[in-house]
Amino acid sequence: MNIRKGLVLSLLVLFAGTGFLFASGGQEEQAAPAAESLPYEGKVLHFAVMADQYADYIKEISSEFQAATGAEVKVDILGYVELSQKITQDYATGSADYDLATVDIVWTGQFEQEGYTKDLSAWIERDKEEIDYDDIVPVMWVMGGWNGKQIAYPMSGYANSLIYRKDLFEDVDEKAAFKAEYGYELSTPDTLDQLADIAAFFTRKDESMYGLVSNGARGSAVAQDWMEYMRAFGGQIIQDGEVTIDSAECKAALELFVQIFDDWAPSGAIGYWWDDRETAYRTGQAMMQQSWSIARSGYENEEISLVAGKTGMAIPPTAPGVDVGYGVGGWGVGINADSSEENAEIAWEFIKFMTSKEVMKDWMMNDGAPIRYSTLKDPDLNAEMPWLSNILNSFENGDGDYRPRIPEYNEIQDIVGLRVNQAITHELTVDEALAAAAEDIKAIF
Amino acid sequence: MYLFQQKSFDKKKRTLIYFLVPITVYMLVFFLYPVLYNLFIGFFDLKLGGTAEFVGLDNYRKMAGDEQFLNSLITTMVFVFCAVSVELIFGLAIAGLLNSENKKMEILRTFILIPTVFTPLVAGLVWKSLYHPDMGMVSYYLRALGINIGRGLIVERHLALLSVIIVDVWEWTPLMVIILLAGLKSLPKNPYEAAMIDGAGAVQLFFRITVPLLKPTLLVALLIRSLDALKVFDIIWVITGGGPGTSTTVANLRIYEVGMNQLQVGYAAALSNGLLVVGIIVGLIFVKFIYSKEG
């Protein structure tokens, strides 16, 4: 009898505790009553955000949005792999945990095909004037669209750039030594051969100086960095419906890529993700890297950079006969297809608020990335960030499709991430790695 | 009188059954259901969020020819064998040292458990920073001692698996110590006294008396650790992500990639069923030894 009493008592305590928790949760959802004028008072949205430089300020934007509308947008900052997996599972299972999510532009094909995010076209058309449609650089619209649907709204535009140590490139002694060794002037490289010469010249391992660095970690990191070089050689993973990753151009790209890790990069680069690569540059170990423009402001922040005031930014070099490449990437923001009508409408209001001209300008001063002409041409911002004209140039000539934004992109990236890593670690030869990658990719279709 | 006793017995029995209800429900919901569901979806071509098509044994046929999965199974076996063997040797040695009753040993016994308290994820992050090829303390001192670690412990193919085995040994040897220490403490004193009277030395005592008497405990410790090591995922995921190349891609990591990156949950379920079979075989081998005459 005592045992039974004990069990009953335990259950009561359990239910009371659970009830209390639910009651607390309910209070959170309902929030406190406030001014009558706020249209979305008490509403809560959840936003999955990629842990990039721009992420922290989104919390500030969220607070401003709450003050203006009453709706709270809870920001969940996640790493690249974690974000991809979490939102994909959320979308695929229809659980609608996140109303909003940052969308890498390479996911647009998959998201459209699977119906993961809402088509924003009707909203954009309705509010075209309010969002000042033409102020957003056209390539940004293209990157968030697929099959005539706008599945992600432009949020943060990135230009792929060659980042280099301007102070060393302008150093008189270095210039003289380079000319004596290679027979031409040291300047930002136009060709990949010049890039190789400069990388070799600045690699002085006994001084912990490394000429060129790339991501080497197996997975998305190494896959995406290798694709930059593939583009520079004029290679493509898929061309006219055929798998062409084992082409001569891709082979040349992989050979150069292997050489980066063998000869010019810090010893640990084979395990580098984006943040490791940036750290290698900011700590003065690496002299050059191909990187996204979102990281550019960070080089001037003396709290995290030892190379403040010493960085130059240029268009990445290409192989002879290959057009100058203006690689463009970045992040859009999508609304979960399973979000309720009401939440989706609030999410749309938040997107407009977050990407408005005024907010974008503030955001730029806090590690944001531009999407608008008005931001890129803003005199105040240009005074602070003289490199914005380079980014504008890249955007106006930009190519966001050198990484295939097709629905199968994630599987392709997985394959490339493994095979390229096997090549740089010499588990496979360049030919073996590309042949295996081609075979694996063909098996997807 | 008899009836009263019978009634009392039934009441006790009922009470005992009440106590068993929570664990039975727990096992049904959190163990049996997932296993059965996993077996079920292993027969389907199922992509997460997509439609399911019954494909019979196709996933298992594909598994038999899946070079990446088979290689990951071999890597898993190497990991299990090396990690558990070293843990057993170290565990036995340390348990022997701690097998005396004094204050110092009691304190040491408490401290030695610290690595086991770390969640593998945190342990992995700590070791990843120690192993960092450019800035890690371990890499620095190994190079300072003139040891050739190439580009770094976790970025060289021939060193990466060894590096994660070391982490596993660091984390789980204490568990082995505790199990074996309990075994050592339960051993009878008489055989030792008799052997010493007969002039047996320390080595003879260890191999002729301690090891045979400790055999059941050793087998249980090996069984627990082997099955646990077979499931390894987190420390490898955090430290190497399965690389460089495929050098640390264990079976669970491959299954995770297929299920979570490629969203091929039907095939991933079949792969995990394959790993389950391997686990059952390993378990049965140990159980056979434990219940054998010698055991």
Interface residues (C-beta under 8 A of the other chain):
Chain A: I3 R4 L7 Q85 T88 Q89 Y91 A92 T93 G94 E114 G216 A217 R218 G219 P266 S267 G268 A269 I270 G271 A280 Q285 N410 E411 D414 L418 N421 Q422 T425 H426 E427 L428
Chain B: T15 Y18 L48 G49 G50 H132 P133 D134 M135 G150 R151 G152 I154 V155 E156 R157 T240 G241 G242 G243 P244 G245 T246 S247 E257 M260 N261 Q262 L263
